[in-house]
Amino acid sequence: MSTATVDYPAVRTESKVRTHTFRHWLATVPTLVIIGSVLTLVLTVGGGLLIWGSNFSSNMVHDQLSAQKISFPPAGSAGLSAKEFPGLQQYGGQAVDNGPKAKAYANQFIAAHLKGIGGGKTYSEISGQALADPTNTKLAQTAQTMFRGETLRGLLLYAWGWSVVGAIAYWVGIASLLGAFLIMVGLVIGYVMHRRHVHEDVATN
């Protein structure tokens, strides 16, 4: 007893479309697919690492500054008068625990006190004078105070610098992930359009 084979035109057409689509895809866009896939992978990994690095930097700056327990005097008090420190009133009574606060404390609060202590001169200048006049104990004390103040100011600005690096890394990381997503969407759209074009070619042949 023989078995007749039923021929389904729709099945043959679909199989033909798939084969033609795959071969045509490999023949026309392999370079674009490879480049797009590599870029997506690189941007995704790079973006993730940048965001991780940003969070690490921000947490490190916060933890290190918080450990120093530096705080602004209360707003309007004798130590933070509105006339002498108009730009610091918003931070009155707050702890120095992030980059912007560290910069403000260093460049406005400490710098103003150092200017008053040193008469507008830097530690290097006063230190040179103290070495030239070793019997002047007052000048030696002033040099020591300037050294401590400028060291603290430098450390605070260093922390602020790392906070800026962390912020930049965060936004670059976000841009990288967005770029990876757009490339992936472009590859999907390209394949869908290519498949539709192949369907139309097969249907007309």
N, C-alpha and C positions, 0 to 999 in steps of 0.2 A: 504494500500500500504506500503510495507516494504522498508526500506532504507538499502542498503548494505554498510557495513563499509569497506573502502579501507585500506589495511595494507601497510604501507610504511616502508620497512626494514631500510632505511637510517635514518628515524626519530627515530625508535626504538633503533637503534644502538647509535645514538648521545645522546639520553636520558639515555641510559644505561651507556655510557662513563662518562657523567656528574655526575650521581649518584655514580658510582664506584669511580670516581676521588675524589669527596668530602668526601666520607666515608673513603677512603684509606688515604687521606690527614690528616683527623682528627685522624685516628688511628695510624699514623706513625710519624708525625712531629708536634704535637701541642706544645710540649715544646720548640722546636726550633723557631717556629713562635712567641710564646709569648715572649721568651727571646729576639729575634731579634727585635720585635716591641717595647718592653720596652727600649732596648738599643738605638734604633733609636730615640725614643722620648726624652730620657734623654740626649743623645749627642746633639740633635738638640737644645733643650732648654738651656742646659749648654753652648754650643758653642755660641748661640746668646747672652746669658748673659755675657759671657766672653768678647766678642767683644764690647758689650755696655759698660762694665766696663772699657775696654781699652780706648775707645773713651772719656769716662768721665774723666778718669785719665789724658789723654793727654791734653784735653781742660782745665782742672783745672790747671795743671802745667803751661801751656802757659799763661792763663789769670792772674794767680797770679804773675808769673815772669814779665810779661809785665807791670803790675800795678806798679812794683817797679822802672821801668825806669832805669835799670842798663845797661850800655853799655861799650864795650871795647874801649880803646883809639884807634886812628887811627894806622894802621900798620906802623911800622918803626918810629913812633913818639917817643919823649922823654919818654912818659909814657908807651910805648909798644915797646921798642927797640928789634930788631931782635936778638941781642946778649944775652940779659937777658931773653927774652921770645920767644924762637924760635918756641915753639909749639902753640903759640897763634896768630901768624901772619895771619892765615886763618880766624880768627874771628875779625880782626882789624876793628873798626868802627861799628860793628854790635851790636844789642841789645841782651841782655841775655834773651831769650824767650823760651828756651827748655832745656831738661835735659842735653844733652851733653855740651851745652854752660855753663850751671850752674856749672857742674862738673869742666870744664876747668877753669872757672873764680875763683872757690873756691880753687881748689887744686894747681893751678899754679900762678894766679895773686894775690889773697888775701894772700895765704900762703907765697909767697915770700916777700910781704910787712910786714907781721907779723913777719917773721923771722928777717928782718932787724930792725924792731921796738923793738922787745923783745930780740934781741941778741941771738936768738935760743931757748929762754925759752918760756914756755906756759903762758897763763893768770894765771893759778893756781899757778905757781911758783912765778911769779912777784907779784901777789896779796898777797901771803904769806909774801914776802919781804916788801911790802908796809904796811902791818899790823904790822910788827915788827919794822918799822921805820915810824911812823905816821907823823913826821915832814918833811919828804922828799916829797915835792909837785910834783917834777918831776917824781918820781917813781909812785906816785898815779895817775898822768895823763897818764903815760905809761900803767898802769894796766887798766885804764878806756878805753883807745884806744884798747888794746888787747881784752878786753871783748867785745867791739862792733864788732871788726873784726872777732873774733871767733864765735860770735853769727850769724853774717851774713853768714859766711862760713858754719856753721852748717845748717842754713836754706836752703842755696843753694844746699847743698849735700842731704838734705831731699827731696827737689823737684826733684833732679836727681834720687834718689831712687824710688820715685813714678813713674817716667817716665820709669824706668826699669821694674817695676812691670806691668805697662800698656802694655809695649812691649811684655813681656812674656805672659800676658793674651790674647793679640791679636793672637799670633801664636798658643797658646793652643786652643783658640776658633776656629781658622781655621782648626786645626787638628781634633777637635771634630766634626765639620760639615762635614769634609771629611770622617771621620769614619762613621757617620750616613748615608751618601750617599752610601758608599760601602756596609754597612749592608743591606740597602734597595735594592740595586742592587742584592746582594746575595740572598735575599728572593725571588725576582722576578724571577731570574734565576732558583732557586731551584724549584719554583712552575711550571715554564714552562717545566723543565726537568721531573718533576714528572708527569705532565699531558701527556707529550709525551710518557712516559713509560706506563701509564695506557692505552692510545690509542693503543699502540702496544700489550698489554696484551689482550684487548678486541677483537682486530682484529684477534688474533690468536686463540681465544676461540669460 
